[in-house]
Amino acid sequence: MEVQSLGLVITVSFLVLCGLASAVPSGNQLDSHIVRALSESECGAQMRRLQGNEGVSAIVPPRPKGEWVSMRCEVRPGPEFILRRYKFHSDSSFSLHQFFYTDDQCRHPAYSLKIRGTIALGQQSWVVSGATEAEYHVSKVTMVVYDETFGRTLRSQVNRTCPGFFSSSNDVLELYQRYVIVDWEQESTFTECTEAMDFAMHELQIVRQEFHSEFNTGIAKFVSWEELFLGDIHTDRKQRMYYRPRAYQPPLRKYQANCSFCQLIHNTEEFNPPLLPARTEYQVSLRSEWVSTRCEVRKIHFVIRHLVFHNNYTWEGYFFYFRDPMCQHPVYSIYVKGAHSDGTMSEIVTGGTEFEFVTSQMWVTPKNSEEVVKFNKNDDDCGAAGSWRLNQPQEVTGTGGCSVIGITLPHTESELMRMEQGRDGKALLFNRERPTDGDLSLEKPTSYQSPLRHCAGVNPLIDITVTYENNEENSGTRLRTCYALQTLVWCLWICIYLLRH
């Protein structure tokens, strides 16, 4: 009787404990999420470095004299795959080479443009904080075609807009022959037919130059380099010729003899386009944690991102917004949760994978007194009006998002992603460039924004499958454990009972 009572007590105790464990509330744990995001992890350390812009200083006014090159095969809206080699001279003139490719690895050249002209730097930009405005003049543009299929398409496309511009009797442009697209250098001759090619150099309208320095553990010394940021390209190609930049393209790096990637592009020219070595193609694996690689510019603010992906197709995002290009003066932060689809290879952008992302929950935290006032003036369409407090997060799911910052919930958007290995060996995750006009519902994205770096969790570059903890998985694990313990207790009780009888 005593043994039976003991077995019953143990069994009930385990069931009670298991029940309590599985009943632990999993509701709004925002505080713990933010603590984890800012914890002493590699992700948190990287965000703190970005918030202080450790090792980064702006060069004001910019001094662009010298040679600047792309640091990867860049993907422009369209899509267009491009490498840039820009030279700025001490007399304010420039000679710019743009090499376009048919593939996302920049191994199969399509055509190139050589652009000559002058640039004059002006005042600090009122549109993009930290940038310098500039005026430019293009005097001559020449083109060389390398790909026969592209040459045939381009000739037909340009001649529809500018009849007879390419007067060759052949239906394809001659390969490795120089064609003049714009010529203002000859007073007696005017040639221009750029609209059919969506050609514009408005990227020269804003300029930012940065000096970077960091300690390289591999060689045990500090290394430094310079980066040049030029204006972004409108995500709608039809608007490209009329768009004034409000953000940046990927930065160009100043040529250094000890930069191996720079050497691949250095001294190439229109009859000798650069060919990048083949790189490993990685399947996009949405797992682990990722953090920004730099203080990223948006239309009005600057942002640092931290994204967390789980194995059950759910995700979390932390977005910290700032008013300055060094990410030192916070404005507000948002925390979002949602789900995403499985990925499918893009039929538009080679090397890209398309996803559907749904954002279903959101919390907003004002980070300065001005933002508190602004949020408190809302008409109950951004949390509860009048209830906002400094550094106090408030959920805005119930009000359908937050009109103050222009986000409605729930919302679905198409994503374009790709993954590659960075030069430091860590995985980089690229996701879609934000639409220039802000409308996420338009055509599918065809270009990327600044990459995120892998900062926690299993390395996605190797084929290892793990199960991330989440509320549903934890609950299931607890339940299975409880059943196992209950079975073990009953077995022990039966054994003792049989021994005694």
C-alpha positions as CSV (number, residue, x, y, z in Angstrom):
1,M,0.0,0.0,0.0
2,E,2.9,2.3,0.8
3,V,4.6,1.5,-2.5
4,Q,1.4,2.1,-4.4
5,S,0.9,5.4,-2.7
6,L,4.5,6.4,-3.4
7,G,4.1,5.5,-7.0
8,L,0.9,7.4,-7.3
9,V,2.4,10.4,-5.6
10,I,5.5,10.4,-7.9
11,T,3.2,10.0,-11.0
12,V,0.9,12.8,-10.0
13,S,3.9,15.0,-9.2
14,F,5.5,14.5,-12.6
15,L,2.2,15.1,-14.3
16,V,1.7,18.4,-12.3
17,L,5.2,19.5,-13.1
18,C,4.9,18.7,-16.7
19,G,1.6,20.5,-16.9
20,L,3.0,23.6,-15.3
21,A,6.0,23.5,-17.7
22,S,3.8,23.2,-20.8
23,A,1.5,26.0,-19.5
24,V,4.3,28.6,-19.2
25,P,2.9,31.6,-21.1
26,S,4.6,32.2,-24.5
27,G,3.0,35.6,-25.1
28,N,4.8,38.9,-25.5
29,Q,8.4,38.2,-24.4
30,L,9.6,41.3,-26.2
31,D,11.9,42.4,-23.4
32,S,13.8,39.1,-23.4
33,H,14.0,39.2,-27.2
34,I,15.6,42.6,-27.1
35,V,17.9,41.6,-24.3
36,R,19.0,38.7,-26.5
37,A,19.4,41.0,-29.5
38,L,21.7,43.3,-27.5
39,S,23.4,40.6,-25.5
40,E,27.1,39.7,-25.4
41,S,26.7,37.6,-28.5
42,E,28.5,38.2,-31.8
43,C,25.3,39.7,-33.2
44,G,25.1,42.2,-30.3
45,A,28.8,43.0,-30.5
46,Q,28.5,43.7,-34.2
47,M,25.5,46.0,-33.7
48,R,27.3,47.9,-31.0
49,R,30.3,48.3,-33.3
50,L,27.9,49.7,-36.0
51,Q,26.2,52.0,-33.5
52,G,29.6,53.5,-32.7
53,N,30.8,53.1,-36.3
54,E,34.0,51.8,-34.8
55,G,36.9,52.3,-37.2
56,V,34.9,54.4,-39.6
57,S,35.3,58.1,-40.3
58,A,33.8,60.4,-43.0
59,I,36.0,62.4,-45.3
60,V,34.4,65.8,-45.7
61,P,34.5,67.2,-48.2
62,P,35.1,64.1,-50.3
63,R,38.4,63.8,-52.2
64,P,37.5,61.3,-54.9
65,K,40.8,61.7,-56.9
66,G,42.1,58.3,-57.8
67,E,40.8,54.9,-59.0
68,W,37.8,53.2,-57.5
69,V,36.5,49.7,-58.2
70,S,33.6,47.4,-57.4
71,M,34.2,44.8,-54.7
72,R,31.7,42.2,-56.1
73,C,29.5,41.6,-59.1
74,E,26.8,44.2,-58.4
75,V,23.2,43.6,-59.2
76,R,21.3,46.7,-60.4
77,P,17.5,46.9,-60.9
78,G,16.5,45.3,-64.2
79,P,18.3,43.1,-63.4
80,E,21.7,44.3,-64.6
81,F,25.0,42.7,-63.6
82,I,27.8,45.2,-63.5
83,L,31.4,45.9,-62.5
84,R,32.5,49.5,-62.2
85,R,36.0,51.1,-62.5
86,Y,35.9,54.8,-62.0
87,K,38.8,57.2,-62.2
88,F,38.6,60.8,-61.0
89,H,41.3,63.2,-61.8
90,S,42.7,66.3,-60.1
91,D,41.3,68.6,-62.8
92,S,37.7,67.5,-61.9
93,S,37.5,65.4,-65.0
94,F,36.5,61.7,-64.9
95,S,36.8,58.6,-66.9
96,L,34.4,55.9,-65.9
97,H,34.1,52.3,-67.1
98,Q,30.9,50.3,-66.6
99,F,31.1,46.6,-67.6
100,F,27.8,44.8,-68.0
101,Y,27.4,41.0,-67.9
102,T,24.8,38.4,-68.8
103,D,25.3,36.5,-65.6
104,D,25.4,37.1,-61.8
105,Q,29.0,36.1,-61.5
106,C,30.3,38.7,-64.0
107,R,32.0,36.0,-66.1
108,H,30.2,36.6,-69.4
109,P,30.5,40.2,-70.6
110,A,27.6,41.7,-72.6
111,Y,28.8,45.3,-73.3
112,S,30.7,48.1,-71.7
113,L,30.3,51.9,-71.5
114,K,33.2,54.4,-71.2
115,I,31.9,57.7,-69.9
116,R,34.0,60.9,-69.9
117,G,33.1,64.2,-68.3
118,T,33.6,66.6,-65.4
119,I,32.2,66.8,-61.8
120,A,32.0,69.7,-59.4
121,L,31.4,69.1,-55.7
122,G,28.9,71.4,-53.9
123,Q,27.4,71.7,-50.5
124,Q,26.2,69.1,-48.0
125,S,23.1,67.3,-49.2
126,W,19.7,68.3,-47.8
127,V,18.3,65.0,-49.1
128,V,20.8,62.4,-47.7
129,S,22.5,63.3,-44.4
130,G,26.2,62.9,-44.6
131,A,26.4,63.2,-48.4
132,T,27.8,65.9,-50.6
133,E,25.9,67.2,-53.6
134,A,27.6,67.4,-56.9
135,E,27.0,68.6,-60.5
136,Y,28.3,66.6,-63.4
137,H,28.6,67.0,-67.1
138,V,29.0,64.0,-69.5
139,S,30.9,64.9,-72.6
140,K,31.3,61.5,-74.4
141,V,30.0,58.0,-74.0
142,T,31.2,55.1,-76.1
143,M,30.1,51.5,-76.2
144,V,31.7,48.2,-77.0
145,V,29.6,45.0,-77.5
146,Y,30.9,41.6,-76.6
147,D,27.9,39.3,-76.9
148,E,26.2,38.7,-80.2
149,T,22.7,38.0,-78.8
150,F,22.8,41.2,-76.8
151,G,24.1,43.2,-79.7
152,R,21.1,42.1,-81.9
153,T,18.6,43.0,-79.1
154,L,20.2,46.4,-78.4
155,R,20.4,47.4,-82.0
156,S,16.7,46.7,-82.5
157,Q,15.8,48.4,-79.2
158,V,17.7,51.6,-79.9
159,N,16.7,51.9,-83.5
160,R,13.0,51.8,-82.5
161,T,13.6,54.9,-80.3
162,C,16.2,56.5,-82.6
163,P,15.5,55.3,-86.1
164,G,18.8,54.8,-88.0
165,F,21.0,55.4,-85.0
166,F,22.8,52.2,-85.7
167,S,23.0,52.3,-89.5
168,S,24.8,49.0,-90.1
169,S,23.0,46.9,-92.6
170,N,23.5,43.9,-90.4
171,D,20.9,43.1,-87.8
172,V,23.5,42.7,-85.1
173,L,26.1,45.1,-83.9
174,E,29.8,44.4,-84.6
175,L,31.6,42.8,-81.7
176,Y,34.6,44.6,-80.2
177,Q,33.9,47.8,-82.2
178,R,33.5,51.1,-80.5
179,Y,30.2,52.9,-81.0
180,V,29.7,56.5,-80.0
181,I,26.5,57.0,-77.9
182,V,27.0,60.6,-76.7
183,D,29.5,63.1,-78.1
184,W,29.6,66.7,-77.0
185,E,33.3,67.1,-77.5
186,Q,33.1,67.9,-81.2
187,E,31.4,71.3,-81.7
188,S,30.2,70.4,-85.1
189,T,28.7,67.1,-84.1
190,F,26.0,66.2,-81.7
191,T,25.2,62.6,-81.0
192,E,22.9,61.4,-78.2
193,C,20.5,58.5,-78.0
194,T,20.5,57.3,-74.4
195,E,16.8,57.0,-73.6
196,A,16.5,53.6,-75.3
197,M,19.3,52.3,-73.1
198,D,18.0,53.8,-69.9
199,F,21.4,55.5,-69.6
200,A,21.9,58.1,-66.9
201,M,24.8,59.1,-64.6
202,H,22.7,60.7,-61.9
203,E,24.6,58.5,-59.4
204,L,27.2,61.3,-59.5
205,Q,24.7,63.8,-57.9
206,I,25.6,62.7,-54.3
207,V,29.0,61.6,-53.0
208,R,30.2,60.2,-49.7
209,Q,33.7,59.1,-48.9
210,E,34.6,57.0,-45.8
211,F,37.9,55.9,-44.3
212,H,37.9,52.4,-42.6
213,S,40.4,50.8,-40.3
214,E,40.3,47.5,-38.4
215,F,42.6,45.1,-36.7
216,N,43.3,42.0,-38.9
217,T,43.9,39.1,-36.6
218,G,45.4,37.0,-39.4
219,I,48.3,39.3,-39.9
220,A,48.2,40.9,-36.4
221,K,48.1,44.5,-37.6
222,F,45.7,47.2,-38.5
223,V,44.5,47.5,-42.2
224,S,42.8,50.5,-43.7
225,W,40.9,51.3,-46.9
226,E,38.6,54.0,-48.4
227,E,35.1,53.6,-49.8
228,L,33.2,55.9,-52.2
229,F,29.4,55.9,-52.1
230,L,27.5,57.3,-55.1
231,G,23.8,57.7,-55.6
232,D,21.3,54.8,-56.0
233,I,19.5,53.7,-59.1
234,H,15.7,53.8,-59.3
235,T,14.2,50.4,-58.9
236,D,11.9,51.1,-61.8
237,R,14.1,51.3,-64.9
238,K,11.6,53.7,-66.6
239,Q,12.2,56.3,-63.9
240,R,16.0,55.9,-63.9
241,M,16.7,58.9,-66.2
242,Y,14.5,61.3,-64.1
243,Y,15.4,60.2,-60.6
244,R,17.5,62.2,-58.1
245,P,19.3,59.8,-55.7
246,R,18.1,59.5,-52.1
247,A,20.4,56.5,-51.0
248,Y,23.5,54.8,-52.2
249,Q,24.7,52.0,-54.4
250,P,27.2,49.5,-53.1
251,P,30.4,51.4,-52.3
252,L,33.4,51.4,-54.5
253,R,36.8,50.8,-53.0
254,K,39.9,52.8,-53.7
255,Y,42.4,50.8,-55.5
256,Q,45.3,49.4,-53.5
257,A,48.0,47.2,-54.8
258,N,47.6,44.7,-51.9
259,C,43.9,44.3,-52.7
260,S,43.6,41.0,-54.7
261,F,40.1,41.7,-55.9
262,C,41.0,45.2,-56.9
263,Q,43.7,43.7,-59.1
264,L,41.1,41.8,-61.1
265,I,39.5,45.1,-62.3
266,H,42.5,47.4,-62.2
267,N,43.8,48.4,-65.7
268,T,41.0,46.7,-67.6
269,E,39.5,48.7,-70.4
270,E,36.8,48.5,-73.0
271,F,38.5,45.9,-75.2
272,N,39.7,43.9,-72.2
273,P,36.7,43.5,-69.8
274,P,37.4,42.0,-66.4
275,L,36.3,38.4,-65.8
276,L,35.8,37.3,-62.3
277,P,36.7,33.8,-61.1
278,A,33.9,31.4,-60.6
279,R,32.5,31.4,-57.1
280,T,30.5,28.7,-55.2
281,E,26.8,28.9,-55.5
282,Y,25.0,28.4,-52.2
283,Q,21.4,27.5,-51.7
284,V,19.7,30.2,-49.6
285,S,19.2,28.7,-46.1
286,L,16.9,30.8,-44.0
287,R,18.1,29.8,-40.6
288,S,20.4,31.3,-37.9
289,E,20.8,35.0,-37.1
290,W,22.1,37.8,-39.4
291,V,23.1,41.3,-38.7
292,S,23.9,44.4,-40.9
293,T,27.4,44.9,-42.1
294,R,27.2,48.7,-42.0
295,C,25.0,51.6,-41.0
296,E,22.5,51.4,-43.9
297,V,20.9,54.4,-45.5
298,R,17.2,54.7,-46.1
299,K,15.2,57.6,-47.6
300,I,15.0,59.6,-44.4
301,H,16.7,57.5,-41.7
302,F,19.6,55.1,-41.3
303,V,19.1,51.6,-40.0
304,I,20.8,48.6,-38.4
305,R,19.0,45.2,-39.0
306,H,19.1,42.0,-37.0
307,L,17.1,39.1,-38.5
308,V,16.4,35.7,-36.9
309,F,15.1,32.7,-38.9
310,H,13.7,29.5,-37.4
311,N,13.3,26.1,-38.9
312,N,9.5,26.2,-38.8
313,Y,9.3,29.0,-41.4
314,T,8.9,31.8,-38.9
315,W,11.1,34.8,-38.5
316,E,11.8,37.8,-36.3
317,G,13.3,41.2,-37.2
318,Y,14.8,44.0,-35.1
319,F,15.2,47.3,-36.9
320,F,17.0,50.1,-35.1
321,Y,16.6,53.5,-36.9
322,F,18.9,56.5,-36.5
323,R,18.9,60.1,-37.8
324,D,22.6,60.2,-38.7
325,P,24.9,58.3,-41.1
326,M,27.1,57.0,-38.3
327,C,24.1,55.4,-36.5
328,Q,24.7,57.2,-33.2
329,H,21.5,59.1,-32.7
330,P,18.5,56.7,-32.4
331,V,15.0,57.7,-33.5
332,Y,12.9,54.5,-32.9
333,S,13.2,50.8,-33.2
334,I,10.7,48.2,-34.3
335,Y,10.4,44.5,-33.6
336,V,8.4,42.3,-36.0
337,K,7.4,38.6,-36.2
338,G,6.0,36.7,-39.0
339,A,6.3,33.7,-41.4
340,H,7.7,33.0,-44.8
341,S,7.3,30.6,-47.6
342,D,9.7,28.1,-48.9
343,G,12.1,29.5,-51.6
344,T,11.9,29.0,-55.3
345,M,14.6,29.9,-57.8
346,S,14.0,33.2,-59.5
347,E,13.3,33.1,-63.2
348,I,14.2,36.8,-63.5
349,V,17.4,37.2,-61.5
350,T,20.0,34.4,-62.0
351,G,21.4,33.4,-58.7
352,G,18.4,34.7,-56.8
353,T,15.7,32.9,-54.7
354,E,12.2,34.2,-54.3
355,F,10.2,34.0,-51.0
356,E,6.9,35.4,-49.7
357,F,7.2,37.1,-46.3
358,V,4.2,37.8,-44.1
359,T,4.6,40.3,-41.2
360,S,1.8,39.7,-38.6
361,Q,3.0,41.3,-35.3
362,M,4.9,44.4,-34.5
363,W,6.2,46.4,-31.5
364,V,7.5,50.0,-31.7
365,T,9.8,51.7,-29.3
366,P,10.4,55.5,-29.5
367,K,14.0,56.4,-28.7
368,N,13.9,60.1,-28.2
369,S,11.4,62.7,-26.8
370,E,10.5,64.1,-30.3
371,E,9.3,60.7,-31.4
372,V,7.3,60.2,-28.2
373,V,5.4,63.4,-29.0
374,K,4.9,62.3,-32.6
375,F,3.6,58.9,-31.6
376,N,1.2,60.3,-29.0
377,K,-0.5,62.5,-31.6
378,N,-1.7,59.6,-33.7
379,D,-5.4,58.9,-34.0
380,D,-5.4,55.4,-32.5
381,D,-4.0,54.0,-35.7
382,C,-0.6,53.4,-34.1
383,G,-1.1,51.8,-30.7
384,A,-3.0,53.8,-28.1
385,A,-2.8,57.5,-28.6
386,G,-1.3,59.4,-25.6
387,S,0.2,56.2,-24.1
388,W,3.7,56.3,-25.6
389,R,6.7,56.6,-23.3
390,L,10.4,57.0,-24.0
391,N,12.1,53.6,-24.5
392,Q,8.9,51.7,-23.7
393,P,7.9,49.2,-26.5
394,Q,4.2,49.1,-27.4
395,E,2.5,46.5,-29.6
396,V,0.7,48.0,-32.6
397,T,-0.7,44.7,-34.0
398,G,-4.1,45.5,-32.8
399,T,-4.3,48.8,-34.6
400,G,-3.2,47.3,-37.9
401,G,0.3,48.6,-37.7
402,C,1.5,52.2,-37.3
403,S,0.6,55.0,-39.7
404,V,3.2,57.2,-38.1
405,I,5.9,55.2,-39.7
406,G,3.9,54.0,-42.7
407,I,3.6,50.3,-41.8
408,T,0.3,48.4,-42.0
409,L,-0.4,44.9,-40.7
410,P,-0.6,42.2,-41.7
411,H,1.3,42.7,-44.9
412,T,2.9,40.4,-47.4
413,E,5.8,41.2,-49.7
414,S,7.9,39.4,-52.3
415,E,11.5,38.8,-51.3
416,L,14.5,38.2,-53.4
417,M,17.5,36.6,-51.6
418,R,20.9,35.2,-52.3
419,M,23.7,33.9,-50.2
420,E,27.4,33.9,-50.7
421,Q,30.7,33.6,-48.7
422,G,32.3,36.8,-47.7
423,R,36.0,37.5,-47.8
424,D,36.3,36.8,-44.1
425,G,34.8,33.3,-44.6
426,K,31.4,34.2,-43.1
427,A,28.1,33.8,-44.9
428,L,26.5,36.9,-46.4
429,L,22.7,37.1,-47.0
430,F,21.4,39.6,-49.5
431,N,17.7,40.5,-49.6
432,R,15.7,42.7,-51.9
433,E,16.5,46.4,-52.4
434,R,13.6,48.5,-51.0
435,P,11.4,50.0,-53.7
436,T,12.4,53.6,-54.5
437,D,8.8,54.7,-54.4
438,G,8.0,52.6,-51.3
439,D,5.4,50.4,-53.0
440,L,6.1,46.8,-52.1
441,S,3.2,45.5,-54.1
442,L,4.6,46.4,-57.5
443,E,6.8,44.2,-59.8
444,K,9.0,41.5,-58.3
445,P,12.3,42.8,-57.0
446,T,15.4,42.5,-59.2
447,S,18.2,43.9,-57.1
448,Y,19.6,43.7,-53.6
449,Q,20.4,46.0,-50.6
450,S,23.5,45.8,-48.4
451,P,24.2,42.3,-47.2
452,L,23.7,40.9,-43.7
453,R,26.5,38.9,-42.1
454,H,25.9,35.5,-40.3
455,C,26.4,36.1,-36.6
456,A,24.9,33.2,-34.6
457,G,23.6,29.7,-35.1
458,V,24.7,26.9,-37.4
459,N,26.9,28.0,-40.3
460,P,24.6,28.0,-43.3
461,L,27.5,27.4,-45.7
462,I,27.8,23.8,-44.6
463,D,25.1,21.1,-44.8
464,I,24.1,20.7,-41.1
465,T,20.5,20.5,-40.1
466,V,19.5,21.6,-36.6
467,T,16.2,22.3,-34.9
468,Y,15.9,25.8,-33.4
469,E,14.0,26.3,-30.2
470,N,10.6,28.0,-30.5
471,N,7.5,28.0,-28.4
472,E,5.7,25.2,-30.3
473,E,8.8,23.0,-30.5
474,N,9.5,23.6,-26.8
475,S,6.0,22.7,-25.9
476,G,6.1,19.5,-27.9
477,T,9.5,18.6,-26.4
478,R,8.2,19.1,-22.9
479,L,5.2,17.0,-23.6
480,R,7.2,14.1,-25.0
481,T,9.6,14.3,-22.1
482,C,6.6,14.2,-19.7
483,Y,5.2,11.1,-21.3
484,A,8.6,9.4,-21.2
485,L,9.0,10.2,-17.5
486,Q,5.5,9.1,-16.7
487,T,6.1,5.8,-18.5
488,L,9.4,5.4,-16.6
489,V,7.6,6.0,-13.2
490,W,4.9,3.4,-14.0
491,C,7.5,0.9,-15.0
492,L,9.4,1.4,-11.7
493,W,6.2,1.2,-9.7
494,I,5.2,-2.1,-11.4
495,C,8.7,-3.6,-10.9
496,I,8.6,-2.8,-7.2
497,Y,5.1,-4.1,-6.9
498,L,6.0,-7.4,-8.5
499,L,9.1,-7.8,-6.3
500,R,7.0,-7.3,-3.2
501,H,4.4,-9.8,-4.3
